[in-house]
């Protein structure tokens, strides 16, 4: 699937913004105490992935819902 220029730019801006926020949060958490690296990295990955899907519109459903007919017998 090819992304258009506007979607690509929006996704790039989102990635930069999330990276900056994640870096600042990691520095603050590291300074606050002994926190495992996975406790910082995994939430950042999940939030960034979800935000990217929302930003690019991939969570929208373009197709009509499928209707299932129930038959008796």
C-alpha positions in Angstrom: 0.0 0.0 0.0 1.5 3.3 -1.0 1.2 6.2 1.4 0.6 9.6 0.0 2.9 12.5 0.7 0.7 14.2 3.3 0.2 10.9 5.3 3.9 10.2 5.2 4.7 13.7 6.5 2.1 13.4 9.3 3.5 10.0 10.3 7.1 11.4 10.3 6.1 14.4 12.5 4.3 12.0 14.9 7.4 9.8 15.1 9.7 12.7 15.8 7.4 14.1 18.5 6.9 10.7 20.2 10.7 10.1 20.1 11.4 13.4 21.8 8.8 12.8 24.5 10.0 9.2 25.0 13.6 10.3 25.3 12.7 13.0 27.9 10.6 10.5 29.8 13.4 7.9 29.8 15.9 10.5 31.1 13.5 11.5 33.9 12.7 7.9 34.9 16.4 6.9 34.8 17.2 9.9 37.1 14.4 9.0 39.5 15.6 5.5 40.2 16.4 2.0 39.1 13.8 1.1 36.4 14.3 -1.8 34.0 14.9 -0.8 30.4 11.9 -3.0 29.2 9.6 -0.9 31.5 10.5 2.1 29.3 10.9 0.6 25.9 7.8 -1.6 25.6 5.2 1.1 26.5 6.9 3.5 24.0 6.7 0.8 21.3 3.0 0.1 21.9 2.1 3.8 22.1 4.1 4.7 19.0 2.6 1.8 17.0 -0.9 2.7 18.0 -0.5 6.4 17.4 1.0 5.7 13.9 -2.0 3.5 13.0 -4.4 6.2 14.1 -2.5 9.0 12.4 -2.4 7.1 9.1 -6.0 6.1 9.2 -5.4 2.4 9.2 -7.8 1.7 12.0 -10.7 3.0 10.0 -12.8 0.3 8.4 -13.8 1.3 4.8 -15.7 -1.9 4.0 -19.3 -2.3 5.0 -19.9 -4.6 7.9 -20.5 -8.3 7.0 -24.0 -9.5 7.8 -24.4 -13.1 8.8 -27.7 -14.8 8.1 -28.9 -17.3 10.6 -30.8 -20.2 9.2 -32.9 -22.6 11.1 -32.8 -26.1 9.9 
